[in-house]
Amino acid sequence: MSVEQVPFITLNRFEDGFRDTFLEGVAKLFDNTQFVGGPVVGEVEQKLSKQTGAKYVVGCANGTDAIQIALRAVGVDKNDVVLVPDMTFWATFEAVVNVGANPATVDVNRETLHWDVETFTSAIEKFKPKAAIMVHLYGWGCPDTMLIRKAAKDAGVILIEDGAQCYGTKVDGESILGSAYISTTSFYPAKVLGASGDAGAIFTNDEKLSVVCRQLVNHGRTDHYSHGLIGWNSRIGAYESLFLNLSLDHIDARLESRRKAVDYYVKHLEGLPLKIVTSKDHVHENGYCSVGLIDPALRPALIESLKAAKVGYGTIYPGAMSLQSGAKDHLVGKIDFGNAHYISQAVLNLPCFAYITEEELKYVVDVVKKHFQK
C-alpha cells in the first residue's frame, strides 16, 4: 500500500488489544463509580515511581498545575524571582506568574537548544533568584543538567525541572525525572506517555515535599474537612490513570519506535540544508520529536512543499518567551543573546510518533530531498 500523506502526529496507533482492555477497564470504573481517586490512581503512581526511580510521585490534573504545585511546594512566594528558559512552552512562564512570582528569562545555547551552565551561573549572579526552572525540551535532557544542578545547589537556588517532554529520558544513565530534587511532567495525549485527557505528575525524592504536593493538589487538605494550605482542585482522574497504567506496560516499545524514527531522519537527511539535531552522547533521548534546523529564509518554501505533499510538520516553538505579548507586564529581566528567537525561526519538526512506519518515514524523506533537488 503506497503512502500518500503522513500526519505530524497521530494518537490512534496502539498495541493489539489495547483499546479493548482500556474499555473493559472503563466499564469497571463506571460500574464501581470510581470517577475521582480510587486504587487506580495509587497504581499508576507506584508504576511511575518504579519506572523513574523517584521515591514519591503525585498525580495531578495537568502539566501546568504540576509546575505550579512544585513552585509552591518548594516555597516560591509572591514577588520571588524565578529563572525560566527563553525557549520553552508558555506554561513554564505562566506557572511562575500564577503563583505570584516574577519570571526572568535566560537564553539558551544555539547549539544544544538548552541552557548552558555558564549562562545559568551568570543569571544567578544577575537576578539573585529564589528558584529556577530547567526545561528539558524535545525529548532530550539539558546536556549540562548535572552541572546546572550543582551550580544551583552551590548558590542556594531551588531547581525545579520541567520534564513535560522527557519521560524516559536519561542523562549520564540516570532518569531525569527520578534523579531531580523535584521535577514535573505532562501526560497531555500527544506526549510519549499520554493519557486519555489532561493529566500530569510531580516527582521528588523528598518526603516532606511530596506531602505538601499531595495536599496542594487536593485543596490544601490535611484531613477531609481540614485545610492547612491554599491549594488547587488538581486531582488526576481515574480514567486518565487507567489509560496511563495500561500505556506504561508498552512504553518501552513506543519509545523505541520513536527513537528509530529520529535515527532514520538523521541517517537519510544528512548533508541537506535541514539539519537534524539530536541529543548529546551522554543524553539518552526518548524520541518525542524530530528537531531540524534550517536557515529561516529557506523554511517557508520547505513548509509549502511539505503541505503540498500532505506531510505534517511542527515548529516547536515558534516564539521566545520574552517576546510573547503576554510576557511584557510580568518579565523582571532577561538575558538575551538572540538564540531563542533564532531557533524559533529556524526550527522545523518532521512527523514523529509511536509506530510510524518505515514507508511513512521514507515518504517524508523523499519529499524533503525532492524539495532541495529543485
N, C-alpha and C positions, 0 to 999 in steps of 0.2 A: 504494500500500500504506500503510495507516494505521499510525501509531506507537502502541503501547500500553504501552511501557516503554522506559526509557533507563538503561543501566548508568552507574555513576560513571566507570568506565574499562573499556575492553576492549583486549585485547592481540592480537586476531586480525584486525585490518584492515591489510592490506598491499597493496602495489602489484601489479598483474598480473605474474605470473611470478616474484615474489619467493620464494615457497615452493619452487617447483621449482628455482630457481637455488641456493637455500641447500642443499637436499637433495642436489643434484648435488655441491656443494662438500663436504658432509659425507662423501659416498661416497669422494671423492678423499682426504680426510684419513684416512679409515678404511683405505683401501687402502694408503696410504703410512705407516700407523701414526704419524701426526703428531698426537699427543694433547696434548702439552705443548710449548710453544715452536714453533719452526719459522718458515718465511718468512712465514706469515700474520700472526704477531704483529708482525714488523717492518713489514709493510704497513699494518696498522691504526695503528701508532704514527706512521708517516710521514703518513698521511692526516689524523690528528688534529692533527699539527704544522702541516700546510699549512692546515687549516681555521681553526685558532685563532690561528696566528701564533706560538705558543710554540716556541722553538728545540728544546726537549727534552721528550719525552713518554715516560713509563714506565708501561706497563700493569701492573695488579696484580689481585688476586683479588676485591676489592670496595671500595666507597667508604669503609668504616670503616677498613680497612687503609691506604687511601690517606692518610687524615688522620694515622694513627699513624706511618706511614713519613715523612710530611712533618715531623711534630714531631721525630722522631728525627734526621732529616737536617739540620735547622737547629740541632741541638744542645740541644734541650729535654731536661733530665735530671731525675733524682729530686728531688722537692720544689720544682722550679721552679714559679712561679705563671704560669698561663695564663688570659687572659680569654676567656670564651665568652659568646655572647648568651643571655639568659634565654629567648628564643623560638627554638627550633631543634629538630631531631630528636635523640634521646638519643645517637646515635652521636658527635656532636660532643663532648658532655660525657664520655662513657665513653672516648673515644680519649685524652683528656688523662690520665685515671686509669690507663689501660692502659699508658702509658709511664712511670708513676711520678710524674707531675707533679700539681700541685694546681690545680683549677679555681676561678675566681672568676666568678660570673655578673654580667652587666651588662645592665640592662634596655634594651628597645628603645623606639623612638618610637611613640606610639599612632597617629600619622597615616601614617607611612611603613612601619610594622611592621618596621623595621630599626634598626640603630644610627644614632645621630646623632653628629657629631664632638664636640659639647660634652660629652655624657655619656661618650664614649670617652676624651676627654682627662682628665676628672675621675677616671676609673677608673685610668688610668695613674698619676696623682698619688697615688691612694689605695693601690693594691696593689703598685706598682713591679714589674710583671710582666716575665718573660723574653720572653714571646711572647703573641700574641693570635690568635684565630681569628675572622675576619669571615665571617659566613654570608650567602649570597645566596639567600633563600627565594623560593618561588612562581614561579620562572622570571624574576624580576626581578633587578636588581642593587641593592645598597645605594646609595641616592641620594647618600650622602656618601662613596662609595668613594674618590675621588681625595683628598679632604680627610683621610680616615682613613689612607690610605696615607702621606700626608705627615706627619701627626701621629705615626704610629708610627715612621717613619724619623727624625724630629727627636728623638724621645725614646729612640732606640736599642732600640725594641721590635720583635722579629721578627714580621712579619704573615703569617699563613697564611690563605688564602681557601678556604673550603668552598663549592665550586660544584656540589654534588651535584644541584641543581635548575636550574642556569643554563647548560647547554650551549647555545651560540648566542646568549646574551645579551650586549649591548654597553652600555658606559657611556661617554658622550662619544665615541661612534664607535669605541671600542676593545673588542676581545674581552676579557671579564673573565679568562677562563682564560689567554689568551695574553699579557696585559699585566701580570699579577700577578708578584710576586717568586717565589712558589711557591703553587700552587693545586691543588685536588683535585676530582675528580668521581666520581660513581657511575653505573654502567651497569646498575643494577637494572632489570629488564624494564619497569617502569612509567614509567621516566624518558622524556624526549623522545627521547633516544638510548639505547635499552635494548638489552641483549644477550640471548642465549638463556638466560642464567642470571646468577648474580652475577659482577660484574666492576667494575673501577674504573681510575683513572689519576691520575698526578701530572704536573703541568705546571710547567715552570720555564724561565727564560732563562739560568740559571746552570749552566755545565757541571759544575762540581765537585759541586753539589747533585744533579744528575742521575746522576752516577756513584755517589754514596752511595745514592741511592734505588734504583738498579738492583741494587746489592749487597744492600740490605736486603730487597728482595722475594724474594731467592733465597738465603736462609740466610747472608747476610753474605759471600758468596763473593767472593774476589779472584781465584781460579782454581778449577778443578773440585773439588779437594780441599784448597783453602786458604781459610781463613775469617778475615777481618780484623775482622769485626763480628758481634755477636749480632743476627741478623735474623729473618725470618719465612719460612715457606713460603707465599708470596703471589703466585705466578706467575699471570698471566692465562692462561686456557685457549685452546686452538686453536679449538674450536667457537664459543666466545664471540667470539673475534677475527674469525672468518669472518662471523658474524652482524653484527657491528659494521661490518665492511668493506662489506658489502652495504647496510646501513642508511645509511651515510654518503653513498652515491650518491643517496639520496632524502631526506636530512634537510631540505633547503630546503622541499620540498613539504609535508613533515609539520609543520614549524614554522609555515608559512603557514596551514595548515588550523587549527592550534590557535589562532593569533592571531586568525583570523576568528571563531572560536567565542567568544573572550573579548570581542571587539568587538561581537558580536551581543548578548551579555548586557548589556553597557554601554548599548547603544542601546535595547534593548527593556524593560529593567527600571528605567530612570531614574525617579526620584521615588518609588520604593517603599521601605518600611522596610528591605528587604535592599539595602544599598548596595554595588554592585560597585566594588571598589578596584582601581586599576591603577597601573602604574609611573609615575614622573615623566617629564617630557618628554625629558630627556637620557638616559633609560634605555630601550633597545630590548629589550623582553622576548621570551621565547621561547614564551609560551602554555602553559607547563607546567600551570598550573591556574587556574581561575576562583576569585577570592577575594572573598567577600561578607562584610560585617559587619552584624550585626543586634543590636538590644537583646537581651541574654542572656535576658531574661524572655520574649521572643517566639520565641526559637529552637526550643524543644521542640515547639510547635504546628506550626511550619512543617515541621519534620522529619517529624512524623506525617503531614502532608499529602503530602509527597514519598514517604514509604513507601507510603501508600495508593494513590498513582498509579504505583507501581513506578518511581520515579525515584531513582537512586543519588545519594549525597551523601558529602561528607567533612567532617571537622573537623581541618584541618591548621594547628596541632597542638592537642590537647585539654588540654595542661598545660604550665606553665612548668617549666624545668629545676630551678630552686631549690626547687620544691615536690614534686619526684619523691621517692618514698620511698627510692630508691637513692642520692640525692644527699647526704643528711644527713651521712654519715660521711666525705665527701670534700671538701665545699664549704669553702673557706677564707675566704669572704667574698662579699658581694653588694651591688650597687646595685639597689634595687628600688623603683620608683615605682608598682608595681601594674599597669603597662601590659601586660606579657606575660601575666599572669593574666587581665586583662580580655579581651585579644584571644583567648585560648584559650576563653573562654566565649562570645565573640561571633562567632567566625569560622564560616562555612558555605561549603563549596565545592560548586559545581554541576558536573554532568558536563562533562568536557573531555578529549578525546583526539583523536589524529590521524584525520582523515577522518570525524569526526562530521558527520551530515547536517544540512541546514537544517531538515528535517522534525523531526528529533530535538530540535534546539535550540528550535524553535517549541513543541514539546510541553512541554518543560521550562518555558519562559517562561509558557505558558498555565496550567500547574499553579501556578506561583508567583503569578501575577496573580489567579487564581481564589481562592487561599487568602486574599489580602488584601482581596478583594471581599466576603467573607462578612459 
